[in-house]
Amino acid sequence: SLQAERNKPTKNMININSCLEEVFGCAIKAAYPVLENPPLIVTPSQQPKFGDYQCNSAMGICQVIVDFSSPNIAKEMHVGHLRSTIIGESMCRLFEFAGYNVLRYESKKRFDTEEEFKKRAYQCVVLLQSKNPDIIKAWKLICDVSRQGFVQVDDGRKIVFVPGCSVPLTIVKSDGGYTYDTSDLAAIKQRLFEEKADMIIYVVDNGQSLHFQTIFGAAQMIGWYDPEVTRVSHAGFGVVLGEDKKKFKTRSGETVRLIDLLEEGLKRSMDKLKEKERDKVLTTEELKAAQTSVAYGCIKYADLSHNRLNDYIFSFDKMLDDRGNTAAYLLYAFTRIRSIARLANIDEEMLRKAAQETKIILDHEKEWKLGRCILRFPEVLQKILDDLLLHTLCDYIYELATTFTEFYDSCYLLKVNMWRMLLCEAVAAVMAKGFDILGIKPVQRM
């Protein structure tokens, strides 16, 4: 059809981009016939050495599945779910920004928001425990596929030995019951064959490292996936500790409820804002927005700014400190940067026009330093896509903010001009995207 279209006489100019979209559309449809409405993104190349046009559909076609924050759906969430939720959600945001089609698994959210799902979840548990024939049959079919060809019987148990793993998987217990080994094998098979995932990430604490090593090994042994083709990763993390460096608990020794922790964060953030007398300059609505932004932002950032592989100490005093590498400091810094254009009476339209017409002249060492720092943003994101260590992004945003301060003190106050204004806006734009990936929502005024 494209050849026929080319042969038609026309007075119109040829739209090269449209022609390329048609070519790539046909190619994608031939390669992925089961995809409905696959992404089709053809744009002029950003780097001429790689060609005149580029197709950016590849990442969007790939699907990432991220398993995180899977609490008991019949129980209330507590502080133990904090890290998995924060880290898992930020990873999802990062991969979405990179162009991936991300599928989140978090059954607790569905349980809380979908009444029909909640009812079915309860009913299925009851039916399984009461040995309903249909439910048992379906469960056995899953288990049969999981253990086919690799099962050994050991003292009444049905187990699978995985090469390189000292502990076998227990597929069926001696009393006929099933374990997490069974359900996790069934789950990874579902992710690979039904969801057709190109990448699977399990955001689960470090204590489950051996378990996932064995599950992944079994899936490879059975032939479900090739690690050279499909990426299956365990993004483990340490536990949350109290300031006494013991597991974070209430004074009575009970597990801290997540809702109580969040409410305490809101109270403390309001106290901090009033201490800085922000209640005297902000409206009621602005003060409320700042309270929420600081409270939730600080809790998330305190977690993400630590290497996820290590335990970290939860301290409201440290996370609400507006000095150093904290969300409080960065949110205040971001608000100040955003206010520069506003105070100079420069609106977005003026900035957009300047970005197209203004020649950027970096003639001061602090301008060069800031420019280089801004340009490292894609490199930082690529590194995190590879190693899944989000604290690298936090370190980068903090470095960007402090580098901006050096630039502002050395250059901006010396002479105000449009290219320096554009540098300010570039810093704000990068920080805003970084905050978005980390799940932090800045406000206009603080």
Phi, psi and chi 1 to 4 in degrees:
 res  aa     phi    psi   chi1   chi2   chi3   chi4
   1 SER       -  -33.2   61.2      -      -      -
   2 LEU   -67.5  -39.8 -177.7   58.4      -      -
   3 GLN   -64.4  -40.9 -173.0   61.4   44.2      -
   4 ALA   -64.1  -39.4      -      -      -      -
   5 GLU   -64.1  -36.9 -168.9   67.0   27.7      -
   6 ARG   -65.2  -33.6  -75.8  174.0  177.5  158.2
   7 ASN   -80.1  -10.1  -67.0  -27.0      -      -
   8 LYS   -74.3  132.6  -73.8 -178.0 -179.5  178.8
   9 PRO   -68.8  138.3   25.1  -32.8      -      -
  10 THR  -151.5  148.1  176.6      -      -      -
  11 LYS   -91.8   -9.4  -65.5 -179.1  179.8  179.7
  12 ASN   -80.4  153.9  -64.4  -33.2      -      -
  13 MET   -73.5  149.9  -64.6  178.9   66.6      -
  14 ILE   -75.0  129.8  -64.8  174.3      -      -
  15 ASN   -92.7  100.1 -174.3  -36.0      -      -
  16 ILE   -61.6  -41.0  -63.4  175.1      -      -
  17 ASN   -60.8  -43.0 -154.7   91.2      -      -
  18 SER   -65.2  -40.1  -63.5      -      -      -
  19 CYS   -61.6  -43.5  -68.3      -      -      -
  20 LEU   -66.5  -36.7  -70.6  173.3      -      -
  21 GLU   -61.2  -38.4  -76.9 -177.9  -13.1      -
  22 GLU   -68.0  -41.8 -169.9  166.5   -9.6      -
  23 VAL   -62.5  -49.2  170.7      -      -      -
  24 PHE   -68.3  -33.6  -82.3  104.4      -      -
  25 GLY   -60.2  -43.6      -      -      -      -
  26 CYS   -64.8  -41.2  -66.2      -      -      -
  27 ALA   -65.5  -42.1      -      -      -      -
  28 ILE   -66.9  -40.1  -68.2  170.3      -      -
  29 LYS   -64.1  -37.0 -172.4  173.1 -178.1 -179.6
  30 ALA   -69.9  -36.5      -      -      -      -
  31 ALA   -79.9  -31.8      -      -      -      -
  32 TYR  -130.7   70.5  -60.0   94.7      -      -
  33 PRO   -65.0  -21.6   22.0  -32.7      -      -
  34 VAL   -85.9  -11.1  -62.4      -      -      -
  35 LEU   -76.4  132.9  -75.6 -177.1      -      -
  36 GLU   -95.9  129.1  -65.5 -176.6   10.4      -
  37 ASN    48.8   57.8  -60.1  -43.7      -      -
  38 PRO   -64.1  151.1   25.7  -34.8      -      -
  39 PRO   -64.1  136.5   23.6  -33.4      -      -
  40 LEU  -129.4  102.7 -178.6   57.2      -      -
  41 ILE  -128.4  104.6  -51.7  166.3      -      -
  42 VAL  -118.4  126.1  177.8      -      -      -
  43 THR  -139.5  159.7   62.8      -      -      -
  44 PRO   -58.0  142.2  -24.9   34.6      -      -
  45 SER   -67.4  137.8  178.1      -      -      -
  46 GLN   -77.4  -21.4  -60.6  -59.4  -51.6      -
  47 GLN  -127.1  104.9  -61.5 -170.9   52.0      -
  48 PRO   -53.4  -28.2  -25.9   35.1      -      -
  49 LYS   -64.9  -18.2   65.7  179.5 -179.7  179.3
  50 PHE   -97.5    0.8  -66.2  129.9      -      -
  51 GLY   127.7  176.6      -      -      -      -
  52 ASP   -86.4  -32.5  -62.1  -46.0      -      -
  53 TYR  -132.7  158.3  -70.9   83.6      -      -
  54 GLN  -138.2  146.6   62.0 -170.4   43.8      -
  55 CYS  -105.1  120.7  178.8      -      -      -
  56 ASN  -106.4   31.0  -58.9  -36.1      -      -
  57 SER   -84.9  -19.1  -59.7      -      -      -
  58 ALA   -57.3  -49.2      -      -      -      -
  59 MET   -65.2  -37.9  -78.2 -170.5  173.8      -
  60 GLY   -66.2  -27.5      -      -      -      -
  61 ILE   -72.9  -34.8  -68.6  170.5      -      -
  62 CYS   -67.9  146.2  -66.3      -      -      -
  63 GLN  -119.7  134.6  178.6  152.5  -72.9      -
  64 VAL  -110.6  128.6 -177.9      -      -      -
  65 ILE  -110.4  129.1  -67.0  178.1      -      -
  66 VAL  -118.2  115.2 -177.6      -      -      -
  67 ASP   -93.9  119.1 -102.8  -58.1      -      -
  68 PHE  -154.8  160.2   66.5   99.9      -      -
  69 SER    46.9   70.8 -171.3      -      -      -
  70 SER  -112.8   73.2  -61.3      -      -      -
  71 PRO   -74.5  169.9   29.1  -34.8      -      -
  72 ASN   -63.2  117.2 -174.7  -32.6      -      -
  73 ILE   -67.1  -13.4   59.3  174.4      -      -
  74 ALA   -95.0    1.5      -      -      -      -
  75 LYS  -124.4  159.6  -65.1 -178.5 -180.0  178.8
  76 GLU   -74.2  145.5 -168.4  169.4   15.9      -
  77 MET   -71.4  146.0  -68.2 -176.3   75.6      -
  78 HIS  -132.2 -175.8   55.8   76.5      -      -
  79 VAL   -62.3  -23.8   71.1      -      -      -
  80 GLY   -63.8  -20.5      -      -      -      -
  81 HIS   -90.3   -4.5  -59.1  122.4      -      -
  82 LEU   -61.4  -53.6 -172.2   66.5      -      -
  83 ARG   -66.3  -43.1  -60.3 -151.4   75.0 -174.2
  84 SER   -60.8  -41.4 -179.0      -      -      -
  85 THR   -66.2  -48.8  -55.2      -      -      -
  86 ILE   -65.5  -48.8  -68.9  173.5      -      -
  87 ILE   -67.0  -45.8  -64.2  169.1      -      -
  88 GLY   -62.1  -43.5      -      -      -      -
  89 GLU   -66.1  -38.9  177.5   60.5   25.9      -
  90 SER   -66.8  -38.1  -68.7      -      -      -
  91 MET   -61.5  -40.9  -75.4 -176.5 -176.9      -
  92 CYS   -60.8  -45.7  -70.1      -      -      -
  93 ARG   -62.1  -39.6  -70.9  171.3  178.1  -90.5
  94 LEU   -63.3  -48.0  172.6   63.5      -      -
  95 PHE   -67.8  -33.6  -81.8   96.6      -      -
  96 GLU   -65.4  -41.5  -75.5  172.8  -26.3      -
  97 PHE   -63.4  -33.1  177.8   62.8      -      -
  98 ALA   -77.9   -4.0      -      -      -      -
  99 GLY   103.3    4.4      -      -      -      -
 100 TYR   -80.9  152.3  -72.5   81.8      -      -
 101 ASN   -89.3  108.1  175.6   23.1      -      -
 102 VAL  -101.1  132.9  178.8      -      -      -
 103 LEU  -114.7  116.5  179.9   61.7      -      -
 104 ARG   -91.1  139.5  -65.4  163.5  170.4   81.3
 105 TYR  -113.8  110.4  -90.2  100.7      -      -
 106 GLU  -148.4   88.9 -170.1  179.9  -18.4      -
 107 SER   -66.7  -23.0   56.8      -      -      -
 108 LYS   -61.3  -39.4  174.7   65.0  176.9  175.0
 109 LYS   -64.2  -45.1 -176.7  176.2 -179.4 -179.7
 110 ARG   -63.4  -37.8  -70.4 -167.3   66.1 -167.8
 111 PHE   -62.2  -38.5 -174.4   81.4      -      -
 112 ASP   -79.3  -29.8  -72.3  -20.9      -      -
 113 THR  -107.0  -20.3   58.6      -      -      -
 114 GLU  -114.0  104.9  -61.8 -179.2   26.5      -
 115 GLU   -61.7  -37.7 -168.7   62.0   30.6      -
 116 GLU   -65.5  -42.2 -176.8   59.0   31.9      -
 117 PHE   -62.7  -40.1  176.9   75.6      -      -
 118 LYS   -60.3  -44.8 -175.7  175.6 -177.2  177.4
 119 LYS   -64.6  -44.5  -72.0  179.0 -178.6  177.8
 120 ARG   -65.0  -36.0  -75.2 -168.6  -71.0  114.6
 121 ALA   -61.8  -46.6      -      -      -      -
 122 TYR   -62.5  -45.3  -84.0  130.2      -      -
 123 GLN   -63.1  -40.8  -70.5  169.4   -7.1      -
 124 CYS   -64.8  -39.4  -76.0      -      -      -
 125 VAL   -62.6  -45.1  171.3      -      -      -
 126 VAL   -63.3  -44.3  171.6      -      -      -
 127 LEU   -65.2  -39.4  -70.1  170.5      -      -
 128 LEU   -65.5  -43.2 -174.8   62.3      -      -
 129 GLN   -69.7  -28.6  -68.5  175.3  -20.0      -
 130 SER   -89.9    6.5   62.2      -      -      -
 131 LYS    60.2   43.9  -60.1 -170.9 -176.0  -59.6
 132 ASN   -59.0  127.9  175.1  -84.9      -      -
 133 PRO   -55.3  -43.7  -24.5   33.5      -      -
 134 ASP   -67.7  -43.7  -68.4  -27.0      -      -
 135 ILE   -66.4  -42.5  -64.0  -66.5      -      -
 136 ILE   -62.9  -40.4  -68.7  -67.2      -      -
 137 LYS   -62.8  -44.9 -178.0  179.5  179.2 -178.7
 138 ALA   -63.0  -42.5      -      -      -      -
 139 TRP   -64.8  -40.1 -174.9 -106.8      -      -
 140 LYS   -67.5  -34.8  -76.5 -175.6  174.7  180.0
 141 LEU   -61.5  -43.1  -77.3  172.4      -      -
 142 ILE   -60.9  -46.2  -64.9  172.2      -      -
 143 CYS   -66.3  -37.2  -63.3      -      -      -
 144 ASP   -62.0  -42.7  -73.0  -18.2      -      -
 145 VAL   -65.2  -40.1  171.6      -      -      -
 146 SER   -63.6  -36.8  -61.4      -      -      -
 147 ARG  -104.8    1.4   62.4  177.6  179.1 -107.4
 148 GLN   -58.3  121.1 -174.5  176.5   10.6      -
 149 GLY    86.9  -12.3      -      -      -      -
 150 PHE  -124.0    5.7  -62.6   93.8      -      -
 151 VAL   -87.0  138.2  171.0      -      -      -
 152 GLN  -119.9  147.8  -61.1  179.3   31.1      -
 153 VAL   -96.7  126.8  178.4      -      -      -
 154 ASP  -136.6  105.4  176.3   64.8      -      -
 155 ASP    55.2   40.9 -151.9   15.3      -      -
 156 GLY    90.5  -14.9      -      -      -      -
 157 ARG   -90.4  153.8  -63.1 -178.3  -55.8  154.8
 158 LYS  -108.6  115.0  -66.2 -179.3  178.8  179.0
 159 ILE  -127.2  162.8   61.1  175.3      -      -
 160 VAL  -130.0  124.8  170.7      -      -      -
 161 PHE   -91.7  131.4  -79.0   97.8      -      -
 162 VAL  -107.8  129.8  179.0      -      -      -
 163 PRO   -54.4  132.8  -24.6   33.6      -      -
 164 GLY    85.6   -3.2      -      -      -      -
 165 CYS  -115.6  127.9  -60.8      -      -      -
 166 SER   -76.4  -27.2   57.1      -      -      -
 167 VAL  -105.3  126.7  179.3      -      -      -
 168 PRO   -76.7  162.7   30.5  -36.3      -      -
 169 LEU   -84.7  136.0  -67.4  171.8      -      -
 170 THR   -98.2  108.6  -60.6      -      -      -
 171 ILE   -82.4  -43.7  -53.5  -58.4      -      -
 172 VAL  -135.1  130.0 -177.2      -      -      -
 173 LYS   -74.3  166.9  -62.9 -168.9  -67.5 -175.1
 174 SER   -63.7  -24.1   57.3      -      -      -
 175 ASP   -91.7    7.9   62.0    2.2      -      -
 176 GLY    90.3   -2.3      -      -      -      -
 177 GLY   -81.0  171.2      -      -      -      -
 178 TYR  -117.7  162.8  -57.6  101.0      -      -
 179 THR  -124.8  179.3   68.4      -      -      -
 180 TYR   -63.0  -28.4  -79.2  118.5      -      -
 181 ASP   -56.7  -45.7  -66.5  -10.6      -      -
 182 THR   -63.4  -51.4  -39.4      -      -      -
 183 SER   -67.1  -35.9   56.7      -      -      -
 184 ASP   -71.3  -34.2  -76.9  -17.2      -      -
 185 LEU   -65.4  -44.1  -90.5  177.2      -      -
 186 ALA   -62.1  -38.7      -      -      -      -
 187 ALA   -66.1  -45.1      -      -      -      -
 188 ILE   -66.8  -32.8 -163.4  171.7      -      -
 189 LYS   -66.4  -41.0 -177.7  175.0 -172.9  -66.3
 190 GLN   -63.1  -41.8 -170.8  -89.0  -17.4      -
 191 ARG   -61.5  -39.9  -77.5   20.6  167.9 -169.3
 192 LEU   -78.5  -42.8  -69.1  165.5      -      -
 193 PHE   -96.8  -34.8  -70.0   93.9      -      -
 194 GLU   -91.0  -47.4  -68.2 -174.7   27.6      -
 195 GLU   -80.6  -16.5  -57.2  -66.3   -9.9      -
 196 LYS    55.8   48.4  -58.0 -173.6 -175.6  -57.1
 197 ALA   -71.8  140.3      -      -      -      -
 198 ASP   -92.5  -18.3  -58.8  -74.8      -      -
 199 MET  -151.0  134.4 -173.7 -173.5  -52.0      -
 200 ILE  -127.8  128.8  -54.5  174.6      -      -
 201 ILE  -123.2  125.5  -59.0  170.2      -      -
 202 TYR  -103.3  114.5  -71.8   83.8      -      -
 203 VAL   -97.6   89.2 -173.3      -      -      -
 204 VAL  -137.3  150.8 -173.3      -      -      -
 205 ASP   -59.8  159.6   67.8   88.4      -      -
 206 ASN   -60.2  -23.5  -71.7  -26.3      -      -
 207 GLY   -62.5  -17.5      -      -      -      -
 208 GLN   -99.3   12.0  -59.9  -61.1  -43.8      -
 209 SER   -57.9  -48.6  -65.1      -      -      -
 210 LEU   -63.5  -39.4  179.3   59.5      -      -
 211 HIS   -59.7  -48.7  170.4   71.5      -      -
 212 PHE   -71.1  -32.5  -78.1  109.5      -      -
 213 GLN   -58.9  -41.2  178.1 -174.0  -16.7      -
 214 THR   -71.6  -42.0  -49.5      -      -      -
 215 ILE   -61.5  -46.9  -68.8  -67.6      -      -
 216 PHE   -62.7  -41.1  -61.3  163.8      -      -
 217 GLY   -62.5  -40.8      -      -      -      -
 218 ALA   -65.2  -43.2      -      -      -      -
 219 ALA   -62.5  -37.8      -      -      -      -
 220 GLN   -68.5  -42.6  -68.6  177.7   47.9      -
 221 MET   -61.6  -40.3  179.4 -178.3   70.4      -
 222 ILE   -70.6  -21.9  -64.0  168.4      -      -
 223 GLY    98.0   19.7      -      -      -      -
 224 TRP   -75.5  -30.6  -72.7  -13.9      -      -
 225 TYR  -154.1  156.5   80.1   96.3      -      -
 226 ASP  -108.3  118.8  178.9   -5.8      -      -
 227 PRO   -60.8  -18.4   20.1  -31.2      -      -
 228 GLU   -75.7  -19.0  -63.8  -64.8  -38.0      -
 229 VAL  -108.0  -45.1  177.1      -      -      -
 230 THR  -112.3  129.9  -54.1      -      -      -
 231 ARG   -91.8  118.2  177.6 -179.5  177.3 -177.4
 232 VAL  -122.7  115.9 -178.8      -      -      -
 233 SER  -128.4  146.5  -55.6      -      -      -
 234 HIS  -104.7  109.5  171.4 -143.9      -      -
 235 ALA   -91.3   85.1      -      -      -      -
 236 GLY   -76.5  162.5      -      -      -      -
 237 PHE  -150.2  156.9   54.5   84.4      -      -
 238 GLY   -79.4  179.9      -      -      -      -
 239 VAL   -94.0  162.8  -61.6      -      -      -
 240 VAL   -87.7  125.6 -178.7      -      -      -
 241 LEU  -109.3  153.0  -56.6  177.1      -      -
 242 GLY   -80.9  177.4      -      -      -      -
 243 GLU   -68.4  -12.3  -65.2 -169.0   70.2      -
 244 ASP   -85.8    5.5   58.5   -1.6      -      -
 245 LYS    64.0   24.6  -62.1 -173.9  178.8  179.1
 246 LYS  -114.3  167.6  -63.9  180.0 -179.1  178.6
 247 LYS   -52.8  135.0  -86.7 -160.7  172.6 -177.4
 248 PHE   -65.4  113.0 -165.8   37.8      -      -
 249 LYS  -140.0  169.4  -66.5 -176.6  179.2  -65.2
 250 THR   -74.3  170.2   63.6      -      -      -
 251 ARG   -61.5  -27.8  -69.7  179.7  179.7  176.3
 252 SER   -83.8    0.5   61.2      -      -      -
 253 GLY    90.9    5.1      -      -      -      -
 254 GLU   -88.5  158.4  -62.5  175.0   -8.2      -
 255 THR   -66.8  135.3  -59.6      -      -      -
 256 VAL   -73.4  125.6  178.3      -      -      -
 257 ARG   -71.3  139.8  -64.7 -165.8  -47.7  159.3
 258 LEU   -61.3  -39.9 -170.4   56.8      -      -
 259 ILE   -63.8  -37.0 -171.9   64.4      -      -
 260 ASP   -66.9  -40.0  -67.0  -23.5      -      -
 261 LEU   -63.4  -43.5 -177.1  143.0      -      -
 262 LEU   -66.6  -39.7  -63.7  176.4      -      -
 263 GLU   -66.2  -36.6  -72.2  178.1   -5.8      -
 264 GLU   -65.2  -38.9  178.7   68.4   12.7      -
 265 GLY   -62.0  -41.6      -      -      -      -
 266 LEU   -63.1  -42.2  -72.7  168.5      -      -
 267 LYS   -62.7  -46.1  176.2 -176.9  176.0  -59.9
 268 ARG   -69.8  -34.9  -69.2 -168.2 -178.2 -135.7
 269 SER   -68.0  -37.0   67.0      -      -      -
 270 MET   -65.6  -41.8  180.0   59.0   78.2      -
 271 ASP   -58.4  -40.7  -68.1  -17.0      -      -
 272 LYS   -66.3  -42.2 -171.7   73.3  174.3  179.8
 273 LEU   -64.7  -40.1  -71.5  165.3      -      -
 274 LYS   -69.9  -34.0  -71.6 -178.3  176.7  178.8
 275 GLU   -61.5  -35.0  178.7 -174.1  -47.7      -
 276 LYS   -87.8    5.7  -64.4  173.2   69.9   68.3
 277 GLU    61.3   31.6  -61.5 -172.9  -23.7      -
 278 ARG   -72.4  -22.2  -55.5  -48.5  -65.0  162.7
 279 ASP   -67.3  -16.2   55.4  -40.1      -      -
 280 LYS   -88.0  -15.7  -64.6 -179.2 -179.7  178.7
 281 VAL  -118.4  -15.3  -64.3      -      -      -
 282 LEU  -100.7  149.7  -60.4  177.7      -      -
 283 THR   -71.6  168.8   66.4      -      -      -
 284 THR   -58.8  -41.9  -57.4      -      -      -
 285 GLU   -67.6  -41.5  -68.3   75.5   15.8      -
 286 GLU   -65.7  -38.4  -71.6  172.8  -24.8      -
 287 LEU   -65.7  -40.8 -174.8   64.2      -      -
 288 LYS   -64.1  -42.4 -179.5   68.8  175.8  176.4
 289 ALA   -64.6  -41.1      -      -      -      -
 290 ALA   -65.7  -39.5      -      -      -      -
 291 GLN   -59.5  -47.9  176.0 -163.8   21.9      -
 292 THR   -65.7  -43.9  -56.3      -      -      -
 293 SER   -60.9  -46.0  176.6      -      -      -
 294 VAL   -67.6  -46.2  171.0      -      -      -
 295 ALA   -61.4  -56.9      -      -      -      -
 296 TYR   -71.1  -37.6  -64.3  161.6      -      -
 297 GLY   -62.0  -42.2      -      -      -      -
 298 CYS   -67.1  -39.5  -74.5      -      -      -
 299 ILE   -64.6  -44.3  -69.5  172.0      -      -
 300 LYS   -67.7  -46.3  -70.6  179.2  178.8  179.4
 301 TYR   -66.4  -37.9 -167.7   85.2      -      -
 302 ALA   -59.5  -36.5      -      -      -      -
 303 ASP   -72.5  -52.1 -170.6  -41.9      -      -
 304 LEU   -71.1  -23.9  -65.1  168.2      -      -
 305 SER   -78.1   -9.3   62.1      -      -      -
 306 HIS   -97.5  145.1  -71.1   81.5      -      -
 307 ASN   -55.6  120.7 -171.8  -38.3      -      -
 308 ARG   -61.7  -20.5   62.8  170.7  168.2   79.4
 309 LEU   -72.0  -18.1  -62.5  173.3      -      -
 310 ASN  -102.9  157.3  -56.8  -32.5      -      -
 311 ASP   -67.8  156.0  -61.0  -19.0      -      -
 312 TYR  -140.1  149.7   93.8   96.4      -      -
 313 ILE   -90.3  124.1  -63.5  172.9      -      -
 314 PHE   -85.2  119.2 -170.5   96.3      -      -
 315 SER  -143.3  112.7  168.5      -      -      -
 316 PHE   -61.0  -37.8  -85.7  121.3      -      -
 317 ASP   -60.6  -43.5  -69.8  -23.3      -      -
 318 LYS   -71.1  -42.7  -70.4 -178.4  179.6  178.8
 319 MET   -72.4  -23.5   65.3  178.4   64.2      -
 320 LEU   -92.5   -1.1  -71.1  168.0      -      -
 321 ASP   -67.6  130.1 -166.4  -18.8      -      -
 322 ASP   -92.5   23.7   55.8    7.9      -      -
 323 ARG  -122.8  143.2  -62.4  162.5  -62.2  177.6
 324 GLY    84.9 -169.2      -      -      -      -
 325 ASN   -80.0   74.7 -170.0    5.3      -      -
 326 THR  -131.4  161.3   66.6      -      -      -
 327 ALA   -65.2  -36.3      -      -      -      -
 328 ALA   -58.7  -47.7      -      -      -      -
 329 TYR   -61.9  -46.0  166.1   76.4      -      -
 330 LEU   -69.1  -36.7  -68.9  172.0      -      -
 331 LEU   -66.0  -42.2  -74.1  167.9      -      -
 332 TYR   -64.0  -42.1  -75.1  119.0      -      -
 333 ALA   -62.2  -43.9      -      -      -      -
 334 PHE   -62.2  -43.3  176.3   79.2      -      -
 335 THR   -62.6  -39.4  -57.2      -      -      -
 336 ARG   -65.6  -42.5  -74.2 -164.7  -61.0  -89.3
 337 ILE   -63.6  -43.4  -63.6  168.7      -      -
 338 ARG   -62.9  -27.8  -85.7  -71.1 -168.8 -138.2
 339 SER   -78.9  -15.5   69.8      -      -      -
 340 ILE   -60.2  -49.5  -68.4  172.4      -      -
 341 ALA   -65.5  -40.3      -      -      -      -
 342 ARG   -62.3  -44.3 -174.9  175.7   68.2 -110.6
 343 LEU   -68.4  -24.6  -65.7  173.5      -      -
 344 ALA   -89.3    5.6      -      -      -      -
 345 ASN    59.2   38.6  -67.3  -43.0      -      -
 346 ILE  -110.6  119.9  -63.4  176.1      -      -
 347 ASP   -94.9  177.5   58.4   25.9      -      -
 348 GLU   -63.8  -36.8  -70.2 -172.9   11.2      -
 349 GLU   -64.0  -40.8 -178.0   58.1   35.8      -
 350 MET   -64.3  -38.9  -65.1  170.3   66.2      -
 351 LEU   -68.5  -40.2  -73.3  168.2      -      -
 352 ARG   -62.5  -42.5  -84.8 -164.4  -66.3  -91.9
 353 LYS   -65.2  -42.3 -174.9  177.6  180.0 -178.1
 354 ALA   -64.4  -36.2      -      -      -      -
 355 ALA   -63.2  -28.5      -      -      -      -
 356 GLN   -86.4  -28.0  -64.0  173.0  -12.3      -
 357 GLU  -111.6  -23.4  -59.2  174.7   -5.8      -
 358 THR   -84.0  131.3  -57.5      -      -      -
 359 LYS   -82.1  125.6 -175.6  177.4 -179.3 -179.6
 360 ILE   -83.0  120.4  -55.5  -63.7      -      -
 361 ILE  -115.4  106.8  -56.5  173.1      -      -
 362 LEU   -98.5   88.2  -55.2 -179.5      -      -
 363 ASP  -108.9    7.6   54.5    6.9      -      -
 364 HIS  -121.4  144.1 -168.5  -75.5      -      -
 365 GLU   -58.4  -32.9   62.3  170.8  -36.8      -
 366 LYS   -73.6  -28.1  -62.2  -58.5 -179.0 -177.5
 367 GLU   -68.4  -43.6  -69.4  175.9  -33.5      -
 368 TRP   -61.7  -43.4  -84.2  106.0      -      -
 369 LYS   -62.5  -42.6 -176.1  176.7  180.0 -179.6
 370 LEU   -67.6  -41.7 -178.4   59.8      -      -
 371 GLY   -60.5  -44.4      -      -      -      -
 372 ARG   -63.1  -38.2  -71.2 -165.6  -59.1  -91.5
 373 CYS   -65.3  -42.4 -167.7      -      -      -
 374 ILE   -60.2  -43.3  -67.5  169.3      -      -
 375 LEU   -70.2  -13.3  -69.0  173.9      -      -
 376 ARG   -80.3   -7.9  -78.4 -179.7   39.0 -127.7
 377 PHE   -54.4  -49.1 -174.3   49.5      -      -
 378 PRO   -60.8  -36.4  -22.7   34.6      -      -
 379 GLU   -63.3  -41.9  -60.2  170.4   17.8      -
 380 VAL   -61.9  -45.5  170.8      -      -      -
 381 LEU   -63.9  -40.9  -63.9 -173.6      -      -
 382 GLN   -62.5  -40.1 -175.8   57.0   58.3      -
 383 LYS   -60.7  -41.6 -178.4  179.2 -175.8  -60.0
 384 ILE   -70.1  -35.7  -56.0  168.1      -      -
 385 LEU   -59.7  -31.3  -71.3  169.5      -      -
 386 ASP   -81.6  -46.6  -66.7  -24.6      -      -
 387 ASP  -106.4   -7.5   62.2   25.0      -      -
 388 LEU    60.4   30.4  -54.7  176.8      -      -
 389 LEU  -106.6   98.7  -64.8  173.3      -      -
 390 LEU   -75.0  -15.9  -74.0  155.7      -      -
 391 HIS   -63.5  -21.6   71.9  -84.5      -      -
 392 THR   -61.6  -37.9  -53.6      -      -      -
 393 LEU   -67.8  -40.4  177.7   56.8      -      -
 394 CYS   -62.2  -44.9  -62.0      -      -      -
 395 ASP   -60.7  -39.8  -67.7  -18.4      -      -
 396 TYR   -66.0  -45.5  168.8   76.6      -      -
 397 ILE   -61.8  -39.5  -64.6  173.9      -      -
 398 TYR   -65.3  -42.5  177.7   63.3      -      -
 399 GLU   -62.0  -41.1  179.3 -171.6  -12.7      -
 400 LEU   -63.2  -42.1 -177.9   62.2      -      -
 401 ALA   -65.0  -43.0      -      -      -      -
 402 THR   -71.5  -34.7   55.0      -      -      -
 403 THR   -66.2  -37.0  -56.6      -      -      -
 404 PHE   -62.7  -41.5  173.7   82.9      -      -
 405 THR   -59.7  -41.8  -59.9      -      -      -
 406 GLU   -60.8  -44.9  -66.6  178.3   19.6      -
 407 PHE   -61.8  -46.1  153.9   77.5      -      -
 408 TYR   -62.7  -46.0 -173.0   85.8      -      -
 409 ASP   -66.1  -33.4  -67.8  -17.1      -      -
 410 SER   -92.1  -31.5  -59.7      -      -      -
 411 CYS  -117.3  -48.1  -56.9      -      -      -
 412 TYR   -66.1  -42.7 -162.4   85.2      -      -
 413 LEU   -72.2  -20.3  -65.7  178.2      -      -
 414 LEU   -71.1  -44.5 -177.4   67.4      -      -
 415 LYS  -157.5  124.6 -179.6 -177.6  177.7 -177.6
 416 VAL   -90.8  125.2  177.5      -      -      -
 417 ASN  -147.6  171.9   52.3   43.7      -      -
 418 MET   -69.8  -35.8 -172.1   52.9   79.0      -
 419 TRP   -68.4  -32.2   79.6   72.3      -      -
 420 ARG   -70.4  -34.3  -75.0  176.0  176.8  157.4
 421 MET   -62.9  -39.1 -174.6   68.6   70.3      -
 422 LEU   -67.1  -35.6  -70.6  172.1      -      -
 423 LEU   -62.0  -40.8  -80.6  177.1      -      -
 424 CYS   -59.1  -46.3  -65.8      -      -      -
 425 GLU   -67.7  -34.3  -72.8  -57.5  -59.1      -
 426 ALA   -64.5  -41.8      -      -      -      -
 427 VAL   -61.6  -45.8  170.4      -      -      -
 428 ALA   -62.1  -40.0      -      -      -      -
 429 ALA   -64.9  -42.8      -      -      -      -
 430 VAL   -66.9  -43.3  171.1      -      -      -
 431 MET   -61.3  -40.6  -70.8 -176.8   71.7      -
 432 ALA   -61.8  -42.4      -      -      -      -
 433 LYS   -68.3  -38.7  178.6   46.6   63.4  178.2
 434 GLY   -61.1  -44.5      -      -      -      -
 435 PHE   -59.7  -41.3  -75.7  149.0      -      -
 436 ASP   -62.0  -42.4 -177.0   53.9      -      -
 437 ILE   -63.9  -38.6  -69.2  170.4      -      -
 438 LEU   -79.4   -6.6  -61.7  173.6      -      -
 439 GLY    79.8   25.2      -      -      -      -
 440 ILE  -105.8  133.8  -63.2  172.3      -      -
 441 LYS  -111.0  102.4  -64.9 -178.9  179.9  179.8
 442 PRO   -72.9  163.3   27.3  -32.6      -      -
 443 VAL  -121.2  165.8  -68.4      -      -      -
 444 GLN   -67.8  -39.6  -71.2  -63.4  -42.3      -
 445 ARG  -130.8  140.8  -62.5 -177.5   65.9 -159.6
 446 MET  -138.6      -  -76.2 -176.2   63.6      -
